[in-house]
Amino acid sequence: MTIHIEALTFHAIIGLLDFEREHTQKVSIDLKLDYDYSDEDFIDYADLCLLMEEGIRQGRYKLLEEALLELGELILSRYPKTRSLYLKISKPDILSNATVGLSREWYC
């Protein structure tokens, strides 16, 4: 079974620059998580969204790289039935003419 979450959007402290450390900015997360599904044993996507949002907000990361790696490890530890995970974290408002972000895949 594969869960797709696209454009989970919220505000958080993330970045190196002074204004990024003082004011929240919009963050967007895309996820694709493949896992072993069996009857009555499923991943609640609402809980997964909450986990990602709280993880990023509490982390107050300086680098997207740090946020991406720690979020991936958090998800993998919380959901051990994961077979593969794709994460993308974007900052849509940091540049006026582009959305910037990072992505990574894990295979378990």
C-alpha positions in Angstrom: 0.0 0.0 0.0 1.3 3.5 -0.8 0.3 6.7 1.0 0.6 10.0 -0.9 0.6 13.3 0.9 1.0 16.4 -1.2 1.6 19.9 -0.2 1.2 19.6 3.5 1.6 23.3 4.3 2.2 25.1 7.5 4.5 27.8 9.0 7.7 27.0 11.0 11.1 28.4 11.9 13.6 27.1 9.3 16.6 28.7 7.9 20.0 30.4 8.6 19.3 34.0 8.0 18.3 36.3 10.9 14.8 36.9 9.6 14.3 33.2 9.2 15.2 32.6 12.8 12.8 35.2 14.1 9.8 34.7 11.9 8.0 31.6 10.7 7.8 31.0 7.0 5.7 28.7 4.8 7.0 25.1 4.6 5.5 22.5 2.3 6.0 18.7 2.5 5.3 16.0 0.0 5.5 12.3 1.0 5.2 9.0 -0.6 5.3 6.1 1.8 5.1 2.4 0.8 4.3 0.0 3.6 3.2 -3.5 4.3 -0.6 -3.3 4.8 -2.7 -6.0 6.5 -6.2 -6.1 7.8 -6.7 -3.6 10.7 -3.0 -2.7 10.5 -2.8 0.6 8.6 -1.1 3.9 8.8 -3.4 6.8 9.7 -2.5 9.6 7.3 -3.9 12.3 9.6 -1.5 11.1 12.3 1.3 11.0 9.8 0.6 14.7 8.8 0.6 15.7 12.5 3.8 13.9 13.1 5.5 15.7 10.2 4.2 19.1 11.1 5.1 18.8 14.8 8.5 17.4 14.0 9.5 20.3 11.8 8.0 23.0 14.1 9.7 21.6 17.2 13.0 21.2 15.4 13.4 24.9 14.5 16.0 23.8 11.9 18.7 25.9 10.4 19.1 23.8 7.2 16.5 22.0 5.1 19.0 19.2 4.9 18.9 18.7 8.7 15.1 18.9 8.7 14.8 16.4 5.9 17.1 13.8 7.4 15.6 14.0 10.9 12.1 13.9 9.6 12.8 10.8 7.5 14.3 9.1 10.6 11.4 10.1 12.7 8.9 8.6 10.2 10.9 5.4 9.8 11.2 4.8 13.5 7.5 5.5 14.1 6.3 3.3 11.2 8.6 0.2 11.1 6.4 -1.5 8.3 7.7 1.1 5.9 9.3 -0.4 2.7 10.2 2.9 1.1 9.9 6.6 1.8 10.1 9.7 -0.4 10.2 13.1 1.3 10.4 16.5 -0.2 10.5 19.7 1.9 10.0 23.0 0.1 10.1 26.7 1.0 7.7 28.3 -1.5 8.0 31.9 -0.4 11.8 32.3 0.2 12.5 33.5 -3.3 10.1 35.6 -5.3 10.5 33.7 -8.6 11.0 30.1 -7.4 10.1 27.4 -4.9 13.2 25.8 -3.4 13.4 22.5 -1.7 15.2 19.2 -1.1 14.1 15.6 -1.5 15.4 12.2 -0.5 14.4 8.5 -0.8 14.9 5.8 1.7 14.6 2.0 0.9 14.1 -0.4 3.8 
